[in-house]
Amino acid sequence: MDFPTRVPSDSAGAGVEAAQLHPGALSAKIVVAGGFGVGKTTLVGSVSEIPVVGTEAMMTEISGPVDDTRKIPGKHATTVAMDFGRITIDPGLALYLFGTPGQDRFWFLWDDLVRGALAAIVLADTRRLADCFPAVNYFEARGDVPFLVAVNLFDGMRTHTADAVREALDLPASIPLVLCDARQPKSVRATLRAVIKHALDTLPA
Amino acid sequence: MSDRRRLTGLHVDLLARARRSARVRAYVLTGGRTRTQQVLLVETFVSARPGVEPASALGPEAGAIFAFCRSRRTVAEIANALRLPLGVVRVLLGDLERKGLILIHPDADSVPRRELLERVLRGLSDPRTV
């Protein structure tokens, strides 16, 4: 569907040095969550300066022998590749976008990925709205990471009004809901700005 | 009550279970150690100290991490490239840091949050970063 061509996992973001960044540059991150196949990798890939691994496509490929790897304690089950992209904000700051794994068996990674995040975007597909419930619930329950819901306009058409989606999600008025085309860099950057503005709005005075 | 609200209880159970199962046994790889002192977020930068070489042979995983960090890397990049679990990467990076072989760069929390967010917003608004 919307998955970008998968970069071989050997390259996994390796070998791409942050050329424009100062040696002492800082790193920060925004997390992109949502159901499996909702377009998280597409969204990250739209704005990233580095190739995105596209781990969801990879996980699908390896989903066959899962039962076997589960019998081996730890090792195979936890070596899941992470999906991320980078935007150089200024020479002293790199912003990383981390996609959360959309499959339930990778829940253990969420806390790791989310720790220290500036903000989070929950990407939703109106054709499978329930897929984003766990992500909305997760951030609502945490309460320490500002987030918004971005409805991915797959076909470029607005098939549901934002109000209808908000109602279906039972989203409090305090959580912004925006429309986004994950394939369009401009749209994704607008969504990133929206969630950063939301984070600024919700900072304690 | 919406479908989402109804699902919350189930979800919280699943999450708790996932967290419990994530407490993986310590590895032989890490000599049984599972904690590090440094803050190592997935996006934290690490790099080998220029001109420094290990005094004694490193294990294969630590050696691979040290070699890979000749260029500045994020923790996530290391785990992906070397196909190692995050927890193992963290512990081994902690060891390499204590041996004075690598630098763990400060994360963005060293900047006040409001200042950091405003800086990110400016960067995202700058057409040059498109």
Contacts between the chains, C-beta under 8 A, distances in Angstrom:
chain1	res1	chain2	res2	distance
A	9	B	80	7.4
A	10	B	81	7.7
A	12	B	77	7.0
A	12	B	80	3.6
A	12	B	81	4.8
A	13	B	74	7.9
A	13	B	76	7.5
A	13	B	77	4.8
A	13	B	80	5.9
A	13	B	81	7.2
A	14	B	68	7.3
A	14	B	73	7.9
A	14	B	77	6.2
A	14	B	80	7.2
A	14	B	81	4.0
A	17	B	71	4.8
A	17	B	72	6.8
A	18	B	72	6.4
A	21	B	72	7.8
A	23	B	72	7.4
A	24	B	105	7.1
A	25	B	45	7.1
A	25	B	105	7.7
A	26	B	45	8.0
A	26	B	105	7.3
A	26	B	106	6.6
A	26	B	107	6.6
A	26	B	108	4.5
A	26	B	110	6.9
A	26	B	111	6.7
A	27	B	41	7.9
A	27	B	43	4.4
A	27	B	44	6.5
A	27	B	45	5.5
A	27	B	74	6.6
A	27	B	105	7.5
A	27	B	107	6.4
A	27	B	108	6.2
A	28	B	43	6.9
A	28	B	107	7.5
A	28	B	108	3.8
A	28	B	116	6.4
A	28	B	120	6.6
A	29	B	41	7.4
A	29	B	42	7.3
A	29	B	43	4.5
A	53	B	80	6.5
A	73	B	24	7.1
A	73	B	25	6.0
A	74	B	24	4.1
A	74	B	25	6.0
A	74	B	27	7.0
A	74	B	85	7.1
A	75	B	27	7.8
A	75	B	85	7.0
A	77	B	24	7.9
A	78	B	22	7.8
A	78	B	24	5.9
A	78	B	85	3.8
A	78	B	86	7.3
A	78	B	87	7.1
A	79	B	79	7.7
A	79	B	83	5.3
A	79	B	84	6.5
A	79	B	85	5.3
A	81	B	79	7.8
A	81	B	80	4.8
A	81	B	83	7.8
A	82	B	42	6.5
A	82	B	76	4.6
A	82	B	79	6.7
A	82	B	80	5.9
A	84	B	42	7.6
A	84	B	43	7.7
A	84	B	74	7.9
A	84	B	76	5.8
A	87	B	123	7.3
A	87	B	124	7.3
A	87	B	129	6.3
A	88	B	123	7.7
A	88	B	129	6.5
A	89	B	119	6.5
A	89	B	120	5.5
A	89	B	122	7.8
A	89	B	123	3.1
A	89	B	124	7.2
A	89	B	129	6.8
A	90	B	119	6.9
A	90	B	122	7.9
A	90	B	123	5.5
A	93	B	108	7.0
A	93	B	116	7.9
A	93	B	119	6.2
A	93	B	120	7.3
A	93	B	123	6.9
A	94	B	43	7.9
A	94	B	45	8.0
A	95	B	120	5.9
A	95	B	123	7.0
A	95	B	124	7.8
A	96	B	42	7.8
A	96	B	43	4.4
A	96	B	74	6.9
A	96	B	76	7.8
A	98	B	42	6.4
A	98	B	43	7.3
A	98	B	76	7.3
A	104	B	14	6.8
A	104	B	18	7.8
A	107	B	14	6.8
A	107	B	15	6.2
A	107	B	18	3.4
A	107	B	19	7.7
A	107	B	22	7.9
A	108	B	18	5.1
A	108	B	19	6.7
A	108	B	21	6.6
A	108	B	22	3.3
A	109	B	86	7.7
A	110	B	15	7.9
A	110	B	18	8.0
A	111	B	19	7.0
A	111	B	22	8.0
A	112	B	42	6.2
A	112	B	86	5.8
A	113	B	42	5.9
A	115	B	41	5.9
A	115	B	42	7.9
A	116	B	39	7.9
A	116	B	41	4.5
A	116	B	43	7.5
A	116	B	107	6.4
A	116	B	108	7.8
A	116	B	109	6.6
A	118	B	108	7.7
A	118	B	113	7.9
A	118	B	116	7.1
A	118	B	117	6.4
A	118	B	120	6.7
A	130	B	3	6.2
A	130	B	4	7.7
A	130	B	7	7.8
A	133	B	3	7.0
A	133	B	4	4.4
A	133	B	7	5.2
A	133	B	11	7.3
A	134	B	7	7.5
A	134	B	11	5.2
A	134	B	14	7.8
A	136	B	4	6.4
A	137	B	4	6.7
A	137	B	7	6.9
A	137	B	8	5.1
A	137	B	11	4.8
A	137	B	12	7.6
A	138	B	11	7.4
A	138	B	15	7.0
A	141	B	8	7.6
A	141	B	12	6.7
A	141	B	15	7.9
A	168	B	2	6.9
A	168	B	3	7.7
A	168	B	4	7.9
A	169	B	2	7.2
A	169	B	4	5.8
A	170	B	2	3.7
A	170	B	4	5.4
A	170	B	5	5.7
A	185	B	130	6.5
A	186	B	130	7.9
A	189	B	124	5.6
A	189	B	130	7.1
A	192	B	124	5.3
A	193	B	121	6.1
A	193	B	124	5.0
A	193	B	125	6.5
A	196	B	117	5.5
A	196	B	120	5.4
A	196	B	121	4.8
A	196	B	124	6.7
A	197	B	121	6.7
A	199	B	117	5.4
A	200	B	114	6.8
A	200	B	117	5.0
A	200	B	118	7.0
A	200	B	121	7.2
A	203	B	113	6.2
A	203	B	114	5.7
A	203	B	117	7.3
